[in-house]
Amino acid sequence: MAKVIQEIQPDCIFVSVGCLAKYSIDVDRVTQGCPVVDLDGALPGAISYESILNASDGSIPVPSHKPFRAISFTSGTSGVPKAVIRTKSFDARRFAYFSARYGFSSHDSHLVSIPLYHAAGSGWARLFLQLGSRIIIAPPDAAPDKTVELIRTHTITNTVMTPPQLDRVVQHLKRGHSYEQTLPLRFLLVGGKHFPVSLKIDAIKVLGPVVYEYYGTTETGVNTVAEPSDILSHPESVGDCVPIVL
C-alpha cells in the first residue's frame, strides 16, 4: 500500500480505520504524511467525512485543478499489481452503451464484490453511482454465504465477480439447494483467468440466464462481452467485441 501511495501521490486518502485495524495495518506507516479522511470518524487527527459533507466555509482545502488522470491497478494474475494511468476518460461512452444495452437505471442495486482499487471494481461502481443506483460494498474477504446474504438482503440486481468468487457462490447454493429460491440478480458479469466451461454452464443452471462473461484489460476496460445465450451456444468464446471506440 505504501508503494502505491508513493506512486500515485494522492491529495488525500480515504480510509476506514476499523477495517485497517482488522487487518493490522498501521495507518501512519502507509499514508506517509498524506492527509487522511477517516470514514469511521475515529482516527485522531484525521479529517472526518462528515466535516467534508458539511463544509461550506472553505475550511476543507480543495485540490488545484489538474488535467484528467485516473489511476487503477492490474489484477496481479501475471505478477505484482501494476499502476495504470489514464489521461483520457472514456467512461461517458461506455457507460451510455452498457446502460442502454442492459437497461441499467437508478432502480438497480449494485454489489461491489471486487476491491475498488481494481479497475473492474471501481469502473462498474462508477457506472451505477452516476446512474444514482444504490451501491453495497462487500467485505474484501466475504465468504460465499455472506455474499448470497448480501444479494438477498439488499435485493442486488447486478454485480461483478471473478471466476473463483462465482465458483464459491455456486457451490454454496448447490450444497444448500438454496438456488431454488430465486435470487434478485439479473446481471452477473464475470471476468478473469481460469473461467472453465463447466463453471459457466453450472452457473447458468444455478443462477439462471444472468451470467455474462467479459474480456478486458486495465488499460482499455471491457473489450468483449459474452451474453448468456452466447455462453450456452459457444461456451469457449468470450463473446463479441463491444462496439465502441476509446
N, C-alpha and C positions, 0 to 999 in steps of 0.2 A: 504494500500500500504506500509506503514511504517513497518508493521509487516512482510509482505512478504520479503521486502528488508533485514530486520534483520535476517530472517530465512535462506535465501539463500546466504547472504554475497557475493554480486557480486563484480567483479573487477572494473566495471564501469556501468553506467546506460544510455541508450539511451532514450531521451525524445523529444517530440515536445512541446516547451514552449507555442506555440499558442494553442495547444489542452489542455494543463494543465490550461492555463488561462481561456479558455472557461468554464471549469468545476470548476473554482475557487480552484485549487489545489496548495498549497504552496510548491514549489519545494524544498526549503531548509528544510522544516519540514519533508518531506517524504524521502529525499535522505540521510539524516543524515551524511553529510560529504563525501559521496562516490563520486568519480569523475563522472562528468556528461558530456555526449556528446549531444549537442542540435542540432537536425536535422534542425531546423529553422535558426540556426546561430544568434539568437537574445538574448540569455541569457548571461548576463555579467558574466565573469569568467568561463564559460563552454568551453569545447573543441568543436570546430566546426567539423562537419562531413567532410567538405572539407579538413581540415588540416590532417585528418586521411588518406583520399584518396591520398593526395599529399605528405605525409611524407615519406622521404627516408633517412633522416639523423639521425634516431634514437631518434628524439625529442619526439615521442609519445611512452610512456612506453608499453612494451609487457609483458603480464602476464606470470609468470613462468609456465612451463609445469605441468599439473596436470592430474591425472587419469580421464578417461571419467566420466562425471557426467552431466546428463540432468535433468532439473527441470521443471515441469509443474504443473498445478493445476486442481483439480477436478471441476466439473461443478457447484457445490453448490446446486444441486437439493435435496440433503438429509441433508443439513446443510451448515455451513460456508465452502467455498472452502479450501481444504487442499493441501499442497505441496506434490508432489510425486516425489521422487528422483530415477532416473535410473542410474545404474552403468555399464550397458551393452547396447550397441546400437544394435537394430535390424532393423534399417532403410534400410540398403542396400538390405536385402532380401525382405522386404515388398515393398519397392519402385520398385524393379525389377518385382515383381509379379504383382502389380497393373498396372504398365506401360505396361507390356506385355498383360495383360488381357483386358485392356480397351483402349489400343492404345494411351496412353498419350505421348506427344512429345514436342519439343521446339516450335511447332506451336500453342500450346494451350495458352489460356489466362485464368488465374485463379482469381476468385474474392474471397478475404478473407472477409467473412461476419461475422465470429465468432472471438471474440477477440483473439489476438495472445498469451495471457497468458494461454489460454485454450489448452489442448493437441490436440484437433481436428483442431483448428485454425492454430497453429504453425506446426503441423505434416504434414498437406496437403500442406501448403505453402512451407515447406522444400522440399517436393516431387517435386513440379513444379519448384522451384528455381534450384534444382540440374539438372533438365532437360533443363534449360535455357529458360523456359517459362516466359511470362510476368505476373507479379503479380499486381493486383489492390486491394488496401485496402479500404474497405468501412468504412464510419464513424460508430462508435460503436452503434449509435442510429439512423441509417439510416431508413427513412420512406420507405414503400414498393414502392412508386412511384420513389424514388431516387434509390432504388436497381434495379428496372426494367430499369431505365435510364442508370445506370452504365453497366448493362448487354448488352444493345443495343449499347451504345456509344462505348464501348471498346471491342465489339464482344467477350464477355465472353463465353467460351466453357464449363467451369466446375466450380463448386462451392460447398460448404458445408453449410448447413443450419440446424437450429433447427426446430422442428415442428411448433412452433409459428411463426417463421420467414417465413417459407414456406406458412403457412395459410394466413398470411397478404399479401404476394405477389400474391397468387392465388385469393384471394377475390378482390384485386385491379384490377387484369387483367380481372376478370369476370365482375366487375362493368363497366369498360370502353370498354368491348368487344375487348380489345386490344390484347388478346391472339390469335386473328385471324391473327395477324401479327406475323409470326413465330419468336421466339427468337433463338439466335445462340447456346443456351445451348445444349450439348449432354450428359452431365453427371452431375446430381444434387444429391448429397449424403445427406441423412437426418438421423440424429440420435438423441436420447434423449427420455425422458419420454413423455407420453401423445401424441402418434402419432396414432390417431384413423384411423380405416379402411376407414371411409368415406373421410378423408382428403387424404389418399393415392390414392384412386380411383379418387377423384376430381382433384388432382394434375396431374395425368397422362392424364386425359381428357383435361385439360387446356394446359399443357406443352408438352404433347406427351410422348413417351416411353423413357424418360430420367431420371426418378426418381428412385433412388436406396436407400435402407434403410440399415443401419448397426447397429449392436450391438457391443459395445466395452467398454473398461474400460481405465481409465487414465494409469493404470499400464501396461496393455498389448497391448493397441491400438485396432485395429479392429479385432474382433473375428468372426463375421459372416456378410455376405452381402446378401441382397435380391435384385435381379435384376428386371427390370420392368416386365418381364414375370412371375417371382416368385410372385411379388406383385399382379398381376392380377389373378393368379391361386390359390395362398394361401396368401391372404392379412393379415391374422392373424399372419403369420410367420415372423421371422426376417432373414430368408434365410439359406444358407448353411455355414458351417464352412469354414473359409479361410484356404486353405491347406498349411500353412507354420508354422514352429515352432519358438519359441522365440530364 
